[in-house]
Amino acid sequence: MNLSLRQLEAFVAIARWRNLTRAADQIHITQAGLSLMLRDMETQLDCRLFERTTRSVSLTEGGARLLPLAERTLRDFREVSGQLGKLTAEAARTVSVAATPLVAADVLPQVCGELANSHPQLRVVVKDVDRRQIQPLVDSGEVDLGLGILFRPSPTTVRERLLRLPLVCVGARGSLQPLLGARGTLSWAALRKVRLLALPPGNAIQQIVDAQLAPAAPAEDRPTFANLHTVIAMAEAGLGVAVLPAFVRGTCERHAVDVHRIGPPAVSIEFFSIARRGSVLTPAAAPLLAALKARLARFA
């Protein structure tokens, strides 16, 4: 049996009007098409639904039993259809992102605030997670976008480079001044002479920093921290200097630290958004990425 909603709609219209012509007009079909639809229903159900004469149409016992079910089915479908439409509209206005705690706490709030003013209908859902969790969340579809640096190419995701951000040196207020050259530049050679606050050796940022500081070997006893907020706080306390991506500038504004570019050579790190390959991003994603790119450009 393969009754369609259209057939149920035709059946209910005939039952309501008791007239094929009026019923056909209501559901915008020819009378011949309506009669054909009704015959197909009766064939599938193996039951006459109406008694028809040249002047009237009336429900049979079987038709009378079917009518409340048909009306309820159509009513339920319209209700669910309306709810799904609202869900679809809400989904189009929502974008979910995963980012590391520092980006989530010190970059995205300003971006979300700007969007609240420029696109008040949009909703941004932020998950602050460890960097290693970002790609799995994107792959599973739990979030629309992953945001961060140094994402490797993957067959399951598509990368979009938003910006190149320089590495900067962070030190306690006034501590970087003695390291500056005659033109106010801060060289990598100068950083080889000071105590460096480091990220773990396996961290991709730290590996880039250590490569620039070579041939000086990384000190085995240098302070090492997993969290960028901790590194910045330790630098503020005068326990050393740190080399970090420029997006930490927003965080550093709340600490008694100086931030200075390094170079030559100037070393940059790429900031990406990643999305699941083959997925269609919601319309809310484009304004978010544009606002994020504008925010990051202030640190470049």
VENZI-V925205 format. One line per field, one symbol per residue. phi: phi as a letter, one per 20 degrees, with the letter a starting at -180 (. if undefined). psi: psi as a letter, one per 40 degrees, with the letter a starting at -180 (. if undefined). burial: 1 if it has 24 or more other ideal C-beta (glycine too) atoms within 12 Angstrom, else 0. A space follows every 50 residues. Layout:
phi = ???
psi = ???
burial = ???
This chain:
phi = .bfdffffffffffffelbfffffffdlbfffffffffffffffelbfdc edcfdbccfeffffffgfffffffffffffgfffffffffffedcdcdbf gfffecdfgfffffffeecfeecddddecfgfeffgffgfnfcfcdcrdl fegbfecdecfeaddfecddbggnfegfefffemedefffffedfdedeg geffffffffffefeffgffdffccedfgfgffffgfneqdcdcffffgf fffececdccfdpfffddcedddccffnedffgfffffffffffffffef
psi = hghidddddddddddddfhdddddddefiiddddddddddddddefhhdi hhiddihihiddddddddddddddddddddddddddddddddehhhihii dddddeddddddddddddgeeihhhhhhiideeddddddeedidiihaif hiiieeihihhdihhiiihhiihededeeiadeeihidddeeeihhhiii dehdddddddddeiehihhdeihhidhdddddddddeeeaiihiieeedd dddeigiihiiiiiihhihhhiiiihheihiidedddddddddddddde.
burial = 00100111111111101001001100101010010011001100100011 00000010100010011001000100000000000000000011111111 11111111011101100010011111111010011011000011111111 10000011100110111111110011001000000111011101011110 00101101110110000100011110111111111100111111111111 11001011111110001111111111000011011011111110110011
